[in-house]
Amino acid sequence: MPPHISLVIIDSDNLSRGAMETMLKPFGDTVRVMAAVGNMSDGLRAIQAGNPMVVILEVKDIELGVADIKSILTRFPRTSVFVTSIEQSTDWILRSMRAGAIEYLLKPVDATELSEALQKVGRLWVPRAAELDQEGKIIAIYNPVGGMGTTTIAVNLAASLAEGCDKVALVDLNLFSGDVASFLDFSPKYTLSSVTSNISRLDANFLMSVMTKHPAGIYVLTEPQEVDEASEITPEQIRRVLAFLKEIFTYIVIDTGGQLAGCNMTVFENADHILFNTVLSLPALKNTKRFLGAMEKKGLRQGRVQLLVNRYLPRADIRVEDAEKVLGWKVLLAIPNEYAEVIGSINKGKPLVKLMPRSPVTKAFARLAELVKL
């Protein structure tokens, strides 16, 4: 548990307040309960007096709860609010988060969940930009259409980079048809919209608190769950998120797709590597040629934009050399076609590089990880 976490508990139930204080006693040298009170008025006075890092707020009515969260954050914008409630409604969770809460804990509060939530808030390893030797490196994976294996590449590249680094992020910026959460078989409590809807209070600690650490060793930020939320995300919001990601992480792998505009262009303008992914078929190569030409016109040239061939079969009708001649671009790497292995890893919700470490595809991703580090 990181040191020096101060908190105020606001809960109308004496037993609930007592239970949380008891849970936190083993961490007495690192967590200090400044006050445990039964109503919002007393809670605001306690917050004013102590300026805690965390407020644990009971919510029994969502309308009142949203108002209370906003009231706390308006007066004390650096405070992190945890909501506790017996209500399991997804709507309540989303509305609490949109109001600014960073955790939603079901009552009775589980000691492990509370401890993990406090660890997120108090992480002191999050460096500031001035303390870093260098900023993190952004690697964008892109194809404008689906079905090319872009998410497979993003997930497995991130997992490969995490083999030798504990600060790797994977961000799903395919806003309307992202699949990262499905490929990793988990349902995150928070998504990209949790960040963008609280952009005014964004800092490194807040960003870390809404990212989910996957067993593969990567920190994941998934696409919004609702289409309307995705529509509201702006390029400027993405620019701010990227700036903080570069402060925190050594490598940031971003899964993208769709138009060569808007949030995608913001990512590409900030990326160190843009890996354009294609397959060796005539329709795919025709589309690739169009988009590579468009990217050049926008100032995204060879060097930053690099070409990947996915699902490569050495005996296919179209060879890598043929594609290079047609496109006028060198192929950085060809990832072999091991369809059954890849589909199996997706269905199991585990990156192939973790599931089958000796696979030719795993070796290709290990090589790709080395290339993007250069």
KEBA-477014 format. One record per residue (C-alpha): x, y, z. Coordinates in pm, whole numbers, padded with zeros to 5 digits, always signed. Each point is the difference from the previous one (the first is absolute). Layout:
BEGIN
XYZ ...
! end
This chain:
BEGIN
+00000+00000+00000 +00151+00337-00098 +00066+00238+00292 -00185+00307+00123 -00356-00060-00120 -00249+00213+00192 -00373-00058-00029 -00343+00097+00125 -00289-00248+00019 -00358+00128-00048 -00249-00277+00074 -00333+00009+00181 +00047-00352+00139 +00205-00020+00322 +00081-00367-00060 +00118+00068-00354 +00226+00285+00112 +00141-00215+00276 +00061-00292-00236 +00199+00217-00241 +00206+00150+00282 +00073-00354+00125 +00107-00107-00353 +00247+00287-00013 +00157-00051+00345 +00268-00241-00132 +00117+00286-00226 +00020+00252+00283 +00353+00102-00092 -00104+00090-00355 -00373+00083+00014 -00149+00256+00235 -00376+00030+00051 -00042+00368+00075 -00373-00023+00070 -00289-00245-00029 -00334+00183-00001 -00364-00077-00066 -00114+00279-00232 +00115+00227-00281 +00004+00321+00205 +00240-00148+00256 +00195-00155-00286 +00057+00335-00173 +00121+00152+00327 +00242-00291+00046 +00128+00036-00356 +00044+00374+00045 +00196-00056+00321 +00224-00282-00122 +00022+00020-00383 +00012-00381-00036 +00126-00188-00305 -00310-00225+00001 -00365+00035+00095 -00204-00320+00035 -00359+00107-00065 -00308-00212+00056 -00265+00046-00272 -00359-00110+00066 -00168+00226-00257 +00176+00049-00333 -00128+00354-00061 +00116+00115+00342 +00320-00202-00035 +00093+00167-00330 -00062+00341+00156 +00216-00091+00303 +00287-00125-00218 -00004+00319-00206 -00021+00212+00313 +00311-00166+00147 +00200+00023-00322 -00099+00359-00070 +00139+00110+00336 +00283-00253+00023 +00103-00096-00355 +00311-00197+00108 -00205-00239+00214 -00082-00351-00127 -00357-00114+00070 -00088-00366+00058 -00372-00078-00009 -00142-00280+00214 -00350-00131-00061 -00219-00309+00017 -00127+00082-00351 +00163-00208-00276 -00159+00190-00289 +00228+00075-00295 -00181+00333-00036 +00092+00097+00357 +00363-00094-00060 +00021+00201-00323 -00174+00304+00145 +00228-00005+00306 +00307-00016-00222 -00123+00274-00228 -00049+00217+00306 +00366-00059+00085 +00021-00304+00231 +00294-00228-00081 -00116-00314+00187 -00339-00164+00055 +00007-00256+00283 -00294-00222+00083 -00114-00019+00363 +00095-00172+00216 +00340+00123-00115 +00253-00275-00066 +00334+00057+00176 +00207-00110-00301 -00189+00228-00241 +00040+00295+00235 +00372-00065+00040 +00050-00027-00377 -00193+00322-00058 +00217+00185+00251 +00316-00139-00157 -00105+00146-00335 -00051+00344+00150 +00321-00001+00197 +00239-00134-00262 +00316+00203+00050 +00188-00169-00280 -00185+00213-00254 +00271+00243-00114 -00039+00356-00121 +00126+00089-00344 +00292+00198+00143 +00117-00310+00190 +00010-00224-00304 +00316-00064-00200 -00222-00009-00306 -00369-00002-00088 -00186-00319-00076 -00017-00126-00357 -00335-00018-00181 -00054-00284-00248 -00323+00021-00202 -00135-00305-00188 -00225+00099-00288 -00214-00122-00283 -00308+00198-00101 -00221-00310-00030 -00068-00292+00231 +00098-00361-00046 +00371+00056-00063 +00121-00114+00342 +00084+00345+00132 -00123-00077+00352 +00185-00332+00001 +00320+00186-00080 -00063+00272+00261 -00078-00249+00280 +00295-00229-00072 +00248+00281-00060 -00094+00154+00335 +00034-00337+00175 +00340-00056-00167 +00124+00343+00112 -00118-00080+00354 +00236-00298+00013 +00287+00232+00082 -00181+00310+00124 -00258+00058+00273 -00128+00330-00145 -00188-00096-00316 -00345+00141-00085 -00250-00129-00255 -00267+00250-00109 -00299-00086-00220 -00066+00305-00212 -00213-00182-00253 -00283+00199+00152 -00301-00159-00171 +00106-00362-00048 +00283-00067+00244 +00068-00359+00105 +00290+00017+00246 -00218-00086+00302 -00144-00302-00184 +00344-00119-00110 +00119+00015+00361 -00324-00143+00142 -00075+00259+00264 -00263+00263+00072 +00169+00313+00133 -00182+00219+00250 +00139+00312-00168 +00060+00088-00366 +00147+00279-00208 -00316+00206+00050 +00061-00017+00377 +00311+00206-00071 -00133+00238-00264 -00315+00080+00201 +00228+00111+00287 +00261+00171-00215 +00011+00313+00216 +00138-00196+00296 +00225-00230-00200 +00342-00069+00143 +00231-00300+00009 -00146-00149+00318 -00359+00036-00123 +00092-00165-00330 +00165-00294+00176 -00304-00043+00222 -00228-00070-00298 +00235-00233-00189 -00029-00374+00048 +00308-00219+00043 -00032-00325-00197 +00178-00322+00108 +00214+00035-00314 +00173+00291+00175 -00155+00283-00203 -00214+00291+00117 -00313+00024-00214 -00233+00287-00088 -00289-00123-00214 -00239+00167-00239 -00325+00158+00135 -00287-00240+00057 -00261+00230-00149 -00001+00138-00356 -00114+00342+00122 +00298+00018+00237 +00237-00077-00288 -00154+00276-00210 +00072+00257+00270 +00376-00068+00018 +00204+00278-00161 +00353+00015-00146 +00102+00251+00267 -00108-00240+00275 +00203-00277-00161 +00302+00232-00024 -00017+00062+00375 -00039-00370+00078 +00301-00084-00217 +00211+00261+00179 -00065-00164+00338 +00047-00351-00140 +00345+00103-00122 +00083+00123+00351 -00094-00331+00159 +00085-00277-00246 +00308-00109-00191 -00206-00136-00290 -00357+00089-00100 -00155-00231-00262 -00313+00143-00162 -00250-00200-00203 -00159+00227-00262 -00232-00031-00298 -00236+00202-00213 +00046+00332-00172 +00329+00181-00048 -00130+00296+00200 -00107+00122+00343 +00131-00198+00298 +00198-00233-00227 +00201+00290-00140 +00071+00122+00352 +00142-00342+00083 +00208-00014-00318 +00139+00350+00048 +00124-00105+00346 +00114-00353-00091 +00361-00111-00023 -00100-00300-00214 -00312-00041-00215 -00026-00365-00101 -00230-00029-00302 -00125-00356-00004 -00111-00179-00318 -00032-00345-00156 +00122-00123-00338 -00324+00011-00199 -00079+00225-00295 -00289+00190+00170 +00204+00052+00318 +00305+00123-00191 -00211+00235-00212 -00144+00156+00315 +00342+00010+00163 +00145+00191-00296 -00280+00258+00021 +00045+00059+00370 +00379+00003-00001 -00018+00268-00269 -00249+00200+00206 +00220-00030+00309 +00300+00132-00193 -00201+00301-00111 -00077+00069+00366 +00370-00005+00084 +00009-00355+00137 +00286-00146-00200 +00210-00313-00017 +00209-00034+00312 -00278+00087+00240 -00253-00199-00204 +00114-00360-00036 -00166-00286-00183 -00095-00332+00158 -00124-00304-00188 -00232-00216+00205 -00105-00364-00062 +00299-00056-00223 +00018-00325-00201 +00335-00056-00175 -00165-00187-00290 -00280+00248-00061 -00060+00142-00348 +00117+00347+00109 +00346+00018+00156 +00138+00264+00236 +00228+00121-00278 -00303+00047-00229 -00179+00205+00264 +00305+00220+00056 +00027+00067-00373 -00369+00086-00036 -00014+00219+00311 +00341+00160-00022 +00054-00076+00370 +00232-00242+00174 -00166-00259+00224 +00127+00028+00357 -00113-00350+00097 -00219-00286-00120 -00201-00177+00270 -00065-00364-00093 -00350-00139-00047 -00079-00236+00288 -00376+00043-00008 -00099-00278+00241 +00249+00115+00264 -00109+00364-00022 -00372-00080+00013 +00061-00233+00294 +00176+00276+00193 -00283+00245-00071 -00264-00251+00114 +00198-00063+00321 +00045+00372+00064 +00379-00024+00023 +00268+00153-00222 +00154-00263-00224 +00348+00101+00115 -00095-00113+00352 -00200-00304-00103 +00246-00147-00253 +00350+00139+00064 +00163-00224-00265 -00240+00084-00283 +00146+00157-00317 -00251+00283+00051 +00134+00060+00352 +00352+00020-00138 -00117+00252-00260 -00153+00220+00271 +00318-00023+00206 +00190+00124-00304 -00255+00280-00055 +00040+00106+00364 +00375+00030-00051 -00046+00203-00319 -00231+00259+00159 +00243+00053+00286 +00259+00135-00244 
! end
